[in-house]
Amino acid sequence: MSKMKSLIASRRFWAGIAGMVVILADSFFGEGTINPDTVTSVTMLVGAWIVGDSLRETIQDAPAE
């Protein structure tokens, strides 16, 4: 249960969900409903944010030398 709770509380999880909503909205409402450049930009932004946040967390948890 603790893993599920931490997943729901994770900003990276919700950012990924938001990115998927944009991609799925474009697919379900017909391609071209949302500008393809917007879909690409949102997808790249969410991916970069998730990677950056993961790196930040990893660096903060690294032992000091």
mmCIF file of the N, C-alpha and C atoms, coordinates in Angstrom:
data_MODEL
# 
_entry.id   MODEL 
# 
loop_
_atom_site.group_PDB 
_atom_site.id 
_atom_site.type_symbol 
_atom_site.label_atom_id 
_atom_site.label_alt_id 
_atom_site.label_comp_id 
_atom_site.label_asym_id 
_atom_site.label_entity_id 
_atom_site.label_seq_id 
_atom_site.pdbx_PDB_ins_code 
_atom_site.Cartn_x 
_atom_site.Cartn_y 
_atom_site.Cartn_z 
_atom_site.occupancy 
_atom_site.B_iso_or_equiv 
_atom_site.pdbx_formal_charge 
_atom_site.auth_seq_id 
_atom_site.auth_comp_id 
_atom_site.auth_asym_id 
_atom_site.auth_atom_id 
_atom_site.pdbx_PDB_model_num 
ATOM 1   N N  . MET A 1 1  ? 0.821   -1.199 0.000   1.00 0.00 ? 1  MET A N  1 
ATOM 2   C CA . MET A 1 1  ? 0.000   0.000  0.000   1.00 0.00 ? 1  MET A CA 1 
ATOM 3   C C  . MET A 1 1  ? 0.864   1.261  0.000   1.00 0.00 ? 1  MET A C  1 
ATOM 4   N N  . SER A 1 2  ? 2.003   1.184  0.658   1.00 0.00 ? 2  SER A N  1 
ATOM 5   C CA . SER A 1 2  ? 2.889   2.336  0.735   1.00 0.00 ? 2  SER A CA 1 
ATOM 6   C C  . SER A 1 2  ? 3.410   2.729  -0.649  1.00 0.00 ? 2  SER A C  1 
ATOM 7   N N  . LYS A 1 3  ? 3.689   1.714  -1.484  1.00 0.00 ? 3  LYS A N  1 
ATOM 8   C CA . LYS A 1 3  ? 4.169   2.014  -2.838  1.00 0.00 ? 3  LYS A CA 1 
ATOM 9   C C  . LYS A 1 3  ? 3.091   2.731  -3.641  1.00 0.00 ? 3  LYS A C  1 
ATOM 10  N N  . MET A 1 4  ? 1.867   2.283  -3.506  1.00 0.00 ? 4  MET A N  1 
ATOM 11  C CA . MET A 1 4  ? 0.763   2.895  -4.242  1.00 0.00 ? 4  MET A CA 1 
ATOM 12  C C  . MET A 1 4  ? 0.538   4.329  -3.770  1.00 0.00 ? 4  MET A C  1 
ATOM 13  N N  . LYS A 1 5  ? 0.661   4.547  -2.471  1.00 0.00 ? 5  LYS A N  1 
ATOM 14  C CA . LYS A 1 5  ? 0.492   5.888  -1.919  1.00 0.00 ? 5  LYS A CA 1 
ATOM 15  C C  . LYS A 1 5  ? 1.576   6.826  -2.432  1.00 0.00 ? 5  LYS A C  1 
ATOM 16  N N  . SER A 1 6  ? 2.818   6.340  -2.469  1.00 0.00 ? 6  SER A N  1 
ATOM 17  C CA . SER A 1 6  ? 3.903   7.193  -2.948  1.00 0.00 ? 6  SER A CA 1 
ATOM 18  C C  . SER A 1 6  ? 3.786   7.437  -4.454  1.00 0.00 ? 6  SER A C  1 
ATOM 19  N N  . LEU A 1 7  ? 3.241   6.469  -5.187  1.00 0.00 ? 7  LEU A N  1 
ATOM 20  C CA . LEU A 1 7  ? 3.028   6.667  -6.619  1.00 0.00 ? 7  LEU A CA 1 
ATOM 21  C C  . LEU A 1 7  ? 2.005   7.769  -6.859  1.00 0.00 ? 7  LEU A C  1 
ATOM 22  N N  . ILE A 1 8  ? 0.910   7.726  -6.140  1.00 0.00 ? 8  ILE A N  1 
ATOM 23  C CA . ILE A 1 8  ? -0.142  8.735  -6.289  1.00 0.00 ? 8  ILE A CA 1 
ATOM 24  C C  . ILE A 1 8  ? 0.366   10.119 -5.878  1.00 0.00 ? 8  ILE A C  1 
ATOM 25  N N  . ALA A 1 9  ? 1.275   10.175 -4.923  1.00 0.00 ? 9  ALA A N  1 
ATOM 26  C CA . ALA A 1 9  ? 1.812   11.457 -4.453  1.00 0.00 ? 9  ALA A CA 1 
ATOM 27  C C  . ALA A 1 9  ? 2.936   11.978 -5.343  1.00 0.00 ? 9  ALA A C  1 
ATOM 28  N N  . SER A 1 10 ? 3.400   11.166 -6.288  1.00 0.00 ? 10 SER A N  1 
ATOM 29  C CA . SER A 1 10 ? 4.551   11.531 -7.114  1.00 0.00 ? 10 SER A CA 1 
ATOM 30  C C  . SER A 1 10 ? 4.193   12.563 -8.185  1.00 0.00 ? 10 SER A C  1 
ATOM 31  N N  . ARG A 1 11 ? 4.966   13.637 -8.238  1.00 0.00 ? 11 ARG A N  1 
ATOM 32  C CA . ARG A 1 11 ? 4.768   14.651 -9.277  1.00 0.00 ? 11 ARG A CA 1 
ATOM 33  C C  . ARG A 1 11 ? 5.126   14.098 -10.647 1.00 0.00 ? 11 ARG A C  1 
ATOM 34  N N  . ARG A 1 12 ? 6.145   13.232 -10.698 1.00 0.00 ? 12 ARG A N  1 
ATOM 35  C CA . ARG A 1 12 ? 6.545   12.634 -11.977 1.00 0.00 ? 12 ARG A CA 1 
ATOM 36  C C  . ARG A 1 12 ? 5.423   11.780 -12.542 1.00 0.00 ? 12 ARG A C  1 
ATOM 37  N N  . PHE A 1 13 ? 4.727   11.034 -11.693 1.00 0.00 ? 13 PHE A N  1 
ATOM 38  C CA . PHE A 1 13 ? 3.609   10.213 -12.131 1.00 0.00 ? 13 PHE A CA 1 
ATOM 39  C C  . PHE A 1 13 ? 2.520   11.081 -12.758 1.00 0.00 ? 13 PHE A C  1 
ATOM 40  N N  . TRP A 1 14 ? 2.155   12.161 -12.084 1.00 0.00 ? 14 TRP A N  1 
ATOM 41  C CA . TRP A 1 14 ? 1.086   13.025 -12.598 1.00 0.00 ? 14 TRP A CA 1 
ATOM 42  C C  . TRP A 1 14 ? 1.514   13.788 -13.843 1.00 0.00 ? 14 TRP A C  1 
ATOM 43  N N  . ALA A 1 15 ? 2.787   14.119 -13.940 1.00 0.00 ? 15 ALA A N  1 
ATOM 44  C CA . ALA A 1 15 ? 3.283   14.756 -15.164 1.00 0.00 ? 15 ALA A CA 1 
ATOM 45  C C  . ALA A 1 15 ? 3.195   13.774 -16.329 1.00 0.00 ? 15 ALA A C  1 
ATOM 46  N N  . GLY A 1 16 ? 3.542   12.525 -16.080 1.00 0.00 ? 16 GLY A N  1 
ATOM 47  C CA . GLY A 1 16 ? 3.412   11.492 -17.118 1.00 0.00 ? 16 GLY A CA 1 
ATOM 48  C C  . GLY A 1 16 ? 1.974   11.283 -17.535 1.00 0.00 ? 16 GLY A C  1 
ATOM 49  N N  . ILE A 1 17 ? 1.074   11.278 -16.581 1.00 0.00 ? 17 ILE A N  1 
ATOM 50  C CA . ILE A 1 17 ? -0.365  11.139 -16.885 1.00 0.00 ? 17 ILE A CA 1 
ATOM 51  C C  . ILE A 1 17 ? -0.833  12.318 -17.739 1.00 0.00 ? 17 ILE A C  1 
ATOM 52  N N  . ALA A 1 18 ? -0.421  13.527 -17.386 1.00 0.00 ? 18 ALA A N  1 
ATOM 53  C CA . ALA A 1 18 ? -0.824  14.715 -18.152 1.00 0.00 ? 18 ALA A CA 1 
ATOM 54  C C  . ALA A 1 18 ? -0.304  14.634 -19.586 1.00 0.00 ? 18 ALA A C  1 
ATOM 55  N N  . GLY A 1 19 ? 0.938   14.183 -19.738 1.00 0.00 ? 19 GLY A N  1 
ATOM 56  C CA . GLY A 1 19 ? 1.486   14.017 -21.084 1.00 0.00 ? 19 GLY A CA 1 
ATOM 57  C C  . GLY A 1 19 ? 0.713   12.992 -21.889 1.00 0.00 ? 19 GLY A C  1 
ATOM 58  N N  . MET A 1 20 ? 0.347   11.898 -21.238 1.00 0.00 ? 20 MET A N  1 
ATOM 59  C CA . MET A 1 20 ? -0.435  10.861 -21.925 1.00 0.00 ? 20 MET A CA 1 
ATOM 60  C C  . MET A 1 20 ? -1.822  11.377 -22.312 1.00 0.00 ? 20 MET A C  1 
ATOM 61  N N  . VAL A 1 21 ? -2.415  12.210 -21.476 1.00 0.00 ? 21 VAL A N  1 
ATOM 62  C CA . VAL A 1 21 ? -3.733  12.780 -21.792 1.00 0.00 ? 21 VAL A CA 1 
ATOM 63  C C  . VAL A 1 21 ? -3.653  13.613 -23.066 1.00 0.00 ? 21 VAL A C  1 
ATOM 64  N N  . VAL A 1 22 ? -2.597  14.391 -23.210 1.00 0.00 ? 22 VAL A N  1 
ATOM 65  C CA . VAL A 1 22 ? -2.442  15.220 -24.414 1.00 0.00 ? 22 VAL A CA 1 
ATOM 66  C C  . VAL A 1 22 ? -2.297  14.321 -25.648 1.00 0.00 ? 22 VAL A C  1 
ATOM 67  N N  . ILE A 1 23 ? -1.472  13.285 -25.537 1.00 0.00 ? 23 ILE A N  1 
ATOM 68  C CA . ILE A 1 23 ? -1.272  12.375 -26.666 1.00 0.00 ? 23 ILE A CA 1 
ATOM 69  C C  . ILE A 1 23 ? -2.562  11.643 -27.012 1.00 0.00 ? 23 ILE A C  1 
ATOM 70  N N  . LEU A 1 24 ? -3.263  11.129 -25.990 1.00 0.00 ? 24 LEU A N  1 
ATOM 71  C CA . LEU A 1 24 ? -4.505  10.394 -26.233 1.00 0.00 ? 24 LEU A CA 1 
ATOM 72  C C  . LEU A 1 24 ? -5.616  11.307 -26.743 1.00 0.00 ? 24 LEU A C  1 
ATOM 73  N N  . ALA A 1 25 ? -5.660  12.543 -26.271 1.00 0.00 ? 25 ALA A N  1 
ATOM 74  C CA . ALA A 1 25 ? -6.671  13.486 -26.760 1.00 0.00 ? 25 ALA A CA 1 
ATOM 75  C C  . ALA A 1 25 ? -6.481  13.728 -28.249 1.00 0.00 ? 25 ALA A C  1 
ATOM 76  N N  . ASP A 1 26 ? -5.227  13.834 -28.662 1.00 0.00 ? 26 ASP A N  1 
ATOM 77  C CA . ASP A 1 26 ? -4.948  14.035 -30.087 1.00 0.00 ? 26 ASP A CA 1 
ATOM 78  C C  . ASP A 1 26 ? -5.393  12.816 -30.885 1.00 0.00 ? 26 ASP A C  1 
ATOM 79  N N  . SER A 1 27 ? -5.177  11.626 -30.336 1.00 0.00 ? 27 SER A N  1 
ATOM 80  C CA . SER A 1 27 ? -5.551  10.399 -31.047 1.00 0.00 ? 27 SER A CA 1 
ATOM 81  C C  . SER A 1 27 ? -7.067  10.209 -31.094 1.00 0.00 ? 27 SER A C  1 
ATOM 82  N N  . PHE A 1 28 ? -7.730  10.393 -29.948 1.00 0.00 ? 28 PHE A N  1 
ATOM 83  C CA . PHE A 1 28 ? -9.166  10.117 -29.881 1.00 0.00 ? 28 PHE A CA 1 
ATOM 84  C C  . PHE A 1 28 ? -10.022 11.175 -30.569 1.00 0.00 ? 28 PHE A C  1 
ATOM 85  N N  . PHE A 1 29 ? -9.609  12.428 -30.499 1.00 0.00 ? 29 PHE A N  1 
ATOM 86  C CA . PHE A 1 29 ? -10.402 13.490 -31.106 1.00 0.00 ? 29 PHE A CA 1 
ATOM 87  C C  . PHE A 1 29 ? -10.043 13.730 -32.557 1.00 0.00 ? 29 PHE A C  1 
ATOM 88  N N  . GLY A 1 30 ? -9.185  12.906 -33.074 1.00 0.00 ? 30 GLY A N  1 
ATOM 89  C CA . GLY A 1 30 ? -8.779  13.036 -34.464 1.00 0.00 ? 30 GLY A CA 1 
ATOM 90  C C  . GLY A 1 30 ? -7.480  13.786 -34.571 1.00 0.00 ? 30 GLY A C  1 
ATOM 91  N N  . GLU A 1 31 ? -6.566  13.199 -35.318 1.00 0.00 ? 31 GLU A N  1 
ATOM 92  C CA . GLU A 1 31 ? -5.265  13.848 -35.469 1.00 0.00 ? 31 GLU A CA 1 
ATOM 93  C C  . GLU A 1 31 ? -5.450  15.198 -36.135 1.00 0.00 ? 31 GLU A C  1 
ATOM 94  N N  . GLY A 1 32 ? -4.770  16.176 -35.647 1.00 0.00 ? 32 GLY A N  1 
ATOM 95  C CA . GLY A 1 32 ? -4.890  17.527 -36.171 1.00 0.00 ? 32 GLY A CA 1 
ATOM 96  C C  . GLY A 1 32 ? -5.800  18.398 -35.335 1.00 0.00 ? 32 GLY A C  1 
ATOM 97  N N  . THR A 1 33 ? -6.565  17.774 -34.402 1.00 0.00 ? 33 THR A N  1 
ATOM 98  C CA . THR A 1 33 ? -7.405  18.568 -33.510 1.00 0.00 ? 33 THR A CA 1 
ATOM 99  C C  . THR A 1 33 ? -6.519  19.453 -32.639 1.00 0.00 ? 33 THR A C  1 
ATOM 100 N N  . ILE A 1 34 ? -5.463  18.842 -32.148 1.00 0.00 ? 34 ILE A N  1 
ATOM 101 C CA . ILE A 1 34 ? -4.451  19.584 -31.404 1.00 0.00 ? 34 ILE A CA 1 
ATOM 102 C C  . ILE A 1 34 ? -3.263  19.731 -32.343 1.00 0.00 ? 34 ILE A C  1 
ATOM 103 N N  . ASN A 1 35 ? -2.694  20.911 -32.400 1.00 0.00 ? 35 ASN A N  1 
ATOM 104 C CA . ASN A 1 35 ? -1.556  21.173 -33.268 1.00 0.00 ? 35 ASN A CA 1 
ATOM 105 C C  . ASN A 1 35 ? -0.451  20.138 -33.004 1.00 0.00 ? 35 ASN A C  1 
ATOM 106 N N  . PRO A 1 36 ? 0.036   19.439 -34.042 1.00 0.00 ? 36 PRO A N  1 
ATOM 107 C CA . PRO A 1 36 ? 1.080   18.432 -33.836 1.00 0.00 ? 36 PRO A CA 1 
ATOM 108 C C  . PRO A 1 36 ? 2.335   18.984 -33.154 1.00 0.00 ? 36 PRO A C  1 
ATOM 109 N N  . ASP A 1 37 ? 2.656   20.241 -33.414 1.00 0.00 ? 37 ASP A N  1 
ATOM 110 C CA . ASP A 1 37 ? 3.809   20.841 -32.736 1.00 0.00 ? 37 ASP A CA 1 
ATOM 111 C C  . ASP A 1 37 ? 3.562   20.963 -31.233 1.00 0.00 ? 37 ASP A C  1 
ATOM 112 N N  . THR A 1 38 ? 2.325   21.235 -30.853 1.00 0.00 ? 38 THR A N  1 
ATOM 113 C CA . THR A 1 38 ? 1.973   21.328 -29.440 1.00 0.00 ? 38 THR A CA 1 
ATOM 114 C C  . THR A 1 38 ? 2.105   19.973 -28.770 1.00 0.00 ? 38 THR A C  1 
ATOM 115 N N  . VAL A 1 39 ? 1.624   18.926 -29.423 1.00 0.00 ? 39 VAL A N  1 
ATOM 116 C CA . VAL A 1 39 ? 1.723   17.574 -28.871 1.00 0.00 ? 39 VAL A CA 1 
ATOM 117 C C  . VAL A 1 39 ? 3.190   17.198 -28.681 1.00 0.00 ? 39 VAL A C  1 
ATOM 118 N N  . THR A 1 40 ? 4.010   17.475 -29.678 1.00 0.00 ? 40 THR A N  1 
ATOM 119 C CA . THR A 1 40 ? 5.432   17.163 -29.591 1.00 0.00 ? 40 THR A CA 1 
ATOM 120 C C  . THR A 1 40 ? 6.098   17.971 -28.481 1.00 0.00 ? 40 THR A C  1 
ATOM 121 N N  . SER A 1 41 ? 5.774   19.237 -28.395 1.00 0.00 ? 41 SER A N  1 
ATOM 122 C CA . SER A 1 41 ? 6.376   20.100 -27.371 1.00 0.00 ? 41 SER A CA 1 
ATOM 123 C C  . SER A 1 41 ? 6.002   19.651 -25.963 1.00 0.00 ? 41 SER A C  1 
ATOM 124 N N  . VAL A 1 42 ? 4.739   19.344 -25.751 1.00 0.00 ? 42 VAL A N  1 
ATOM 125 C CA . VAL A 1 42 ? 4.287   18.903 -24.430 1.00 0.00 ? 42 VAL A CA 1 
ATOM 126 C C  . VAL A 1 42 ? 4.950   17.580 -24.070 1.00 0.00 ? 42 VAL A C  1 
ATOM 127 N N  . THR A 1 43 ? 5.015   16.657 -25.022 1.00 0.00 ? 43 THR A N  1 
ATOM 128 C CA . THR A 1 43 ? 5.630   15.358 -24.773 1.00 0.00 ? 43 THR A CA 1 
ATOM 129 C C  . THR A 1 43 ? 7.103   15.512 -24.412 1.00 0.00 ? 43 THR A C  1 
ATOM 130 N N  . MET A 1 44 ? 7.828   16.330 -25.145 1.00 0.00 ? 44 MET A N  1 
ATOM 131 C CA . MET A 1 44 ? 9.246   16.539 -24.869 1.00 0.00 ? 44 MET A CA 1 
ATOM 132 C C  . MET A 1 44 ? 9.447   17.266 -23.533 1.00 0.00 ? 44 MET A C  1 
ATOM 133 N N  . LEU A 1 45 ? 8.601   18.232 -23.237 1.00 0.00 ? 45 LEU A N  1 
ATOM 134 C CA . LEU A 1 45 ? 8.705   18.972 -21.989 1.00 0.00 ? 45 LEU A CA 1 
ATOM 135 C C  . LEU A 1 45 ? 8.467   18.052 -20.790 1.00 0.00 ? 45 LEU A C  1 
ATOM 136 N N  . VAL A 1 46 ? 7.432   17.236 -20.865 1.00 0.00 ? 46 VAL A N  1 
ATOM 137 C CA . VAL A 1 46 ? 7.130   16.314 -19.764 1.00 0.00 ? 46 VAL A CA 1 
ATOM 138 C C  . VAL A 1 46 ? 8.266   15.309 -19.592 1.00 0.00 ? 46 VAL A C  1 
ATOM 139 N N  . GLY A 1 47 ? 8.747   14.752 -20.694 1.00 0.00 ? 47 GLY A N  1 
ATOM 140 C CA . GLY A 1 47 ? 9.856   13.799 -20.612 1.00 0.00 ? 47 GLY A CA 1 
ATOM 141 C C  . GLY A 1 47 ? 11.102  14.420 -20.012 1.00 0.00 ? 47 GLY A C  1 
ATOM 142 N N  . ALA A 1 48 ? 11.434  15.620 -20.444 1.00 0.00 ? 48 ALA A N  1 
ATOM 143 C CA . ALA A 1 48 ? 12.615  16.302 -19.918 1.00 0.00 ? 48 ALA A CA 1 
ATOM 144 C C  . ALA A 1 48 ? 12.448  16.630 -18.440 1.00 0.00 ? 48 ALA A C  1 
ATOM 145 N N  . TRP A 1 49 ? 11.260  17.025 -18.038 1.00 0.00 ? 49 TRP A N  1 
ATOM 146 C CA . TRP A 1 49 ? 11.018  17.352 -16.641 1.00 0.00 ? 49 TRP A CA 1 
ATOM 147 C C  . TRP A 1 49 ? 11.143  16.103 -15.764 1.00 0.00 ? 49 TRP A C  1 
ATOM 148 N N  . ILE A 1 50 ? 10.603  14.980 -16.228 1.00 0.00 ? 50 ILE A N  1 
ATOM 149 C CA . ILE A 1 50 ? 10.685  13.737 -15.468 1.00 0.00 ? 50 ILE A CA 1 
ATOM 150 C C  . ILE A 1 50 ? 12.141  13.310 -15.309 1.00 0.00 ? 50 ILE A C  1 
ATOM 151 N N  . VAL A 1 51 ? 12.911  13.356 -16.395 1.00 0.00 ? 51 VAL A N  1 
ATOM 152 C CA . VAL A 1 51 ? 14.332  12.986 -16.321 1.00 0.00 ? 51 VAL A CA 1 
ATOM 153 C C  . VAL A 1 51 ? 15.083  13.950 -15.398 1.00 0.00 ? 51 VAL A C  1 
ATOM 154 N N  . GLY A 1 52 ? 14.855  15.240 -15.553 1.00 0.00 ? 52 GLY A N  1 
ATOM 155 C CA . GLY A 1 52 ? 15.529  16.232 -14.717 1.00 0.00 ? 52 GLY A CA 1 
ATOM 156 C C  . GLY A 1 52 ? 15.200  16.075 -13.248 1.00 0.00 ? 52 GLY A C  1 
ATOM 157 N N  . ASP A 1 53 ? 13.947  15.830 -12.936 1.00 0.00 ? 53 ASP A N  1 
ATOM 158 C CA . ASP A 1 53 ? 13.535  15.649 -11.549 1.00 0.00 ? 53 ASP A CA 1 
ATOM 159 C C  . ASP A 1 53 ? 14.142  14.377 -10.972 1.00 0.00 ? 53 ASP A C  1 
ATOM 160 N N  . SER A 1 54 ? 14.223  13.343 -11.768 1.00 0.00 ? 54 SER A N  1 
ATOM 161 C CA . SER A 1 54 ? 14.847  12.090 -11.316 1.00 0.00 ? 54 SER A CA 1 
ATOM 162 C C  . SER A 1 54 ? 16.333  12.296 -11.046 1.00 0.00 ? 54 SER A C  1 
ATOM 163 N N  . LEU A 1 55 ? 17.009  13.024 -11.931 1.00 0.00 ? 55 LEU A N  1 
ATOM 164 C CA . LEU A 1 55 ? 18.433  13.301 -11.724 1.00 0.00 ? 55 LEU A CA 1 
ATOM 165 C C  . LEU A 1 55 ? 18.653  14.146 -10.480 1.00 0.00 ? 55 LEU A C  1 
ATOM 166 N N  . ARG A 1 56 ? 17.814  15.139 -10.283 1.00 0.00 ? 56 ARG A N  1 
ATOM 167 C CA . ARG A 1 56 ? 17.934  16.001 -9.106  1.00 0.00 ? 56 ARG A CA 1 
ATOM 168 C C  . ARG A 1 56 ? 17.787  15.167 -7.836  1.00 0.00 ? 56 ARG A C  1 
ATOM 169 N N  . GLU A 1 57 ? 16.819  14.286 -7.807  1.00 0.00 ? 57 GLU A N  1 
ATOM 170 C CA . GLU A 1 57 ? 16.588  13.456 -6.637  1.00 0.00 ? 57 GLU A CA 1 
ATOM 171 C C  . GLU A 1 57 ? 17.754  12.491 -6.407  1.00 0.00 ? 57 GLU A C  1 
ATOM 172 N N  . THR A 1 58 ? 18.301  11.955 -7.501  1.00 0.00 ? 58 THR A N  1 
ATOM 173 C CA . THR A 1 58 ? 19.422  11.034 -7.389  1.00 0.00 ? 58 THR A CA 1 
ATOM 174 C C  . THR A 1 58 ? 20.664  11.755 -6.862  1.00 0.00 ? 58 THR A C  1 
ATOM 175 N N  . ILE A 1 59 ? 20.912  12.950 -7.335  1.00 0.00 ? 59 ILE A N  1 
ATOM 176 C CA . ILE A 1 59 ? 22.085  13.712 -6.910  1.00 0.00 ? 59 ILE A CA 1 
ATOM 177 C C  . ILE A 1 59 ? 21.939  14.116 -5.440  1.00 0.00 ? 59 ILE A C  1 
ATOM 178 N N  . GLN A 1 60 ? 20.733  14.476 -5.032  1.00 0.00 ? 60 GLN A N  1 
ATOM 179 C CA . GLN A 1 60 ? 20.512  14.875 -3.634  1.00 0.00 ? 60 GLN A CA 1 
ATOM 180 C C  . GLN A 1 60 ? 20.715  13.684 -2.689  1.00 0.00 ? 60 GLN A C  1 
ATOM 181 N N  . ASP A 1 61 ? 20.368  12.476 -3.135  1.00 0.00 ? 61 ASP A N  1 
ATOM 182 C CA . ASP A 1 61 ? 20.482  11.293 -2.297  1.00 0.00 ? 61 ASP A CA 1 
ATOM 183 C C  . ASP A 1 61 ? 21.871  10.677 -2.322  1.00 0.00 ? 61 ASP A C  1 
ATOM 184 N N  . ALA A 1 62 ? 22.747  11.157 -3.213  1.00 0.00 ? 62 ALA A N  1 
ATOM 185 C CA . ALA A 1 62 ? 24.101  10.615 -3.327  1.00 0.00 ? 62 ALA A CA 1 
ATOM 186 C C  . ALA A 1 62 ? 24.905  10.984 -2.072  1.00 0.00 ? 62 ALA A C  1 
ATOM 187 N N  . PRO A 1 63 ? 25.735  10.035 -1.625  1.00 0.00 ? 63 PRO A N  1 
ATOM 188 C CA . PRO A 1 63 ? 26.556  10.340 -0.435  1.00 0.00 ? 63 PRO A CA 1 
ATOM 189 C C  . PRO A 1 63 ? 27.593  11.412 -0.756  1.00 0.00 ? 63 PRO A C  1 
ATOM 190 N N  . ALA A 1 64 ? 27.842  12.265 0.206   1.00 0.00 ? 64 ALA A N  1 
ATOM 191 C CA . ALA A 1 64 ? 28.833  13.339 0.030   1.00 0.00 ? 64 ALA A CA 1 
ATOM 192 C C  . ALA A 1 64 ? 30.241  12.752 0.053   1.00 0.00 ? 64 ALA A C  1 
ATOM 193 N N  . GLU A 1 65 ? 31.099  13.300 -0.752  1.00 0.00 ? 65 GLU A N  1 
ATOM 194 C CA . GLU A 1 65 ? 32.484  12.803 -0.803  1.00 0.00 ? 65 GLU A CA 1 
ATOM 195 C C  . GLU A 1 65 ? 33.361  13.557 0.150   1.00 0.00 ? 65 GLU A C  1 
# 
